[in-house]
Amino acid sequence: MDSFGKLFRIHIFGESHGLGVGVTIDGVPAGLPLTIKDFNDDLNKRRSGAKGTTPRKEADQPRFLSGIFHDHTTGTPLTILFENTNTRSEDYSKLREIPRPGHADFVATKKFGGFEDYRGGGHFSGRLTLGLVAAGVVAKKLLGSIHIQARLIEAGGTTDIRKAIDKAVEDQDSVGGIVECSVKGLPVGLGEPFFDSVESVLSHMIFSIPAIKGIEFGSGFMAAKMKGSEHNDNIVSMDGKTETNNAGGINGGITNGNEMVFRVAVKPTSSTSKKQHTMNMKTGKMDNLEVQGRHDTCIALRVPVVLEAATAVVLTDFMIQEQKIPKIYRGK
Ligand SMILES: Cc1cc2nc3c(=O)[nH]c(=O)nc-3n(C[C@H](O)[C@H](O)[C@H](O)COP(=O)(O)O)c2cc1C
């Protein structure tokens, strides 16, 4: 479904070329100072414009529809809307006949019986992450000194990100990437055994971000190649600090007081102007497709702030569950 969380619960809505996209957040403590200015930094980070991102330019101006009074949260559902102002829906009509390989066009039509708003990828568009980033802004404020940072560490299989992007743009193809996220200042004890381990809930949330195809915590898949004596993180202080951090800050699904570290794999954008050979649903024959429209060459360039937001939302929910964030905000 489009809702996520227990006590800090977000509901994402909208379509890429409809009236707008946004988020309703339930469970925001009352009294949190919040104005439109708070959103500027993270919305700018998500915005397109850099080489390798879509030429579609949107104002991305947030509007509070509910839950704010006198620049403070009220404690009732907070709804934030972003209107779509720059749509070119004619680019997408051909995709009714030839669904883009790798995109959600085919499954969306089958699942919703053709009633889905297919324009610009509809509800499956990366634009839906705008609501998530907005929720992340609120969550980050509630988390106070807990600091979340994500960055792109690899694109197109190389750490020379600029080179990978230049090449992909030149080839008129797309590339994926790896984004690493770290969280400092977490208390020991967030997360629940058995099904609500921090890894499980974070992964659940993070796989909701379109185009995410993998996640690893700490040493991740490398752990399978290590010996126990190498992989174990020796505890060096009474508050649980460890010498190494192969666990990525989580043991038994519960935060251990060390830095949390994980990486996600972002796939190459499925919409590329390279010729692809795929099924034409009208004729029942294979056909050629060169995707028109405006698209990101490397989605991973725009993922870091989205990943931070997803992480902030999950951690805020855990912090509220642990009663570390009270129902009425009293400052940091
Ligand atoms: C920030 C962001 C921007 C995206 N931009 C595009 C895009 O321009 N073109 C495209 O085909 N997919 C884009 N995507 C990915 C699609 O939304 C996604 O591939 C599609 O919904 C299918 O889902 P899946 O890749 O998770 O299977 C973007 C994703 C994100 C997170």
The ligand as a Gaussian input file, in Angstrom:
#p B3LYP/6-31G(d) Opt

LIG

0 1
 C       14.568000      10.278000      -8.258000
 C       14.133000       9.276000      -9.303000
 C       14.048000       9.646000     -10.640000
 C       13.678000       8.739000     -11.615000
 N       13.644000       9.149000     -12.919000
 C       13.322000       8.250000     -13.902000
 C       13.311000       8.640000     -15.270000
 O       13.603000       9.795000     -15.609000
 N       12.968000       7.710000     -16.201000
 C       12.671000       6.402000     -15.863000
 O       12.397000       5.596000     -16.729000
 N       12.688000       6.012000     -14.580000
 C       12.985000       6.899000     -13.588000
 N       12.983000       6.488000     -12.282000
 C       12.753000       5.078000     -11.962000
 C       11.331000       4.582000     -12.214000
 O       10.412000       5.321000     -11.453000
 C       11.295000       3.083000     -11.892000
 O       12.311000       2.434000     -12.583000
 C        9.979000       2.455000     -12.265000
 O        8.962000       2.911000     -11.423000
 C       10.006000       0.931000     -12.175000
 O       10.288000       0.523000     -10.871000
 P       11.545000      -0.406000     -10.538000
 O       12.694000       0.172000     -11.281000
 O       11.717000      -0.281000      -9.059000
 O       11.201000      -1.797000     -10.995000
 C       13.348000       7.391000     -11.262000
 C       13.442000       7.019000      -9.918000
 C       13.828000       7.938000      -8.940000
 C       13.945000       7.484000      -7.510000

